[in-house]
Amino acid sequence: MKVFRKFSFLKTFLLFVILLSTDTFLHAQVVYEPLYEDVYNFLRRVSQKGIIEFDDLIRPLPRKYISYKLLEADSLSSQLTSLERDELEFFLKDFYHERWLSEGNNKQTEHLDYFRHDPADRWRMFSYGGDGFKINADLILGAEIGYVKDAKQTHFWNGIYSYGYIYDVLGFSFDFRDNTENGTTIDKTKIFTPETGVVARTDLNTYEYSPDKMEYSEAKMMIATDWKWGSLAAGKEF
């Protein structure tokens, strides 16, 4: 059984290598936008008004697709409210690089910006762009304060989110967060919630969980590529 599994894995790996070594498909870098970003709600609202069609049944969506929909909304901006136009202006700055790629550009003037505005006038903690490489990084800060059965509960988190593109082949993203929850009603197992389970850090002295506090970290990383099958002879995609 083990020999069969190794053989099957070897065949799959060799097939993948052969496909990568041929020109029968076109590949491109892709970065998926995190589910918590506000751009989803914005495009959904615009779609519900019948201004554009926005297909978000399966998420997360590639940033390039979202950029295309933002440009579509921009072409119909006369149908948006003043607040929606302000939101759209912000999102167009955030998706500047994807807009630039959609125009067929493959080179850009090298830039390095940190704790200031990037070439799209979007404030960044860190932004670098050069021939064939692009990376952005931003801080994550958040807080939630509420009451459950008259008991106060708090949740604070901080971290960093980064994404970028490597030539026309790979896209990548990295999301790291450090969380602290306090309160007598906090859910330490998260069994009955849509959140993934956590293994909270214990007290280094007693090696036991604090009764009203938990700390844990989250890390998500993605490396992805996208391709469309095509005809090598005719040079057409289908």
Secondary structure, DSSP 8 states (H G I E B T S, - for coil): -HHHHHHHHHHHHHHHHHHHTSSSEEEEE--B--TT-THHHHHHHHHHTTSS----SS-S-BHHHHHHHHHHHHHTGGGS-HHHHHHHHHHHHHTHHHHHHHTT------EEEEEEE-TTS-EEEEEEEETTEEEEEEEEEEEEEEEETTEEEEEEEEEEEEEEEETTTEEEEEEEEEEEEESTT--SS-TTSSS--------TTT-S--TTEEEEEEEEEEEEEEEEEEETTTTEE-
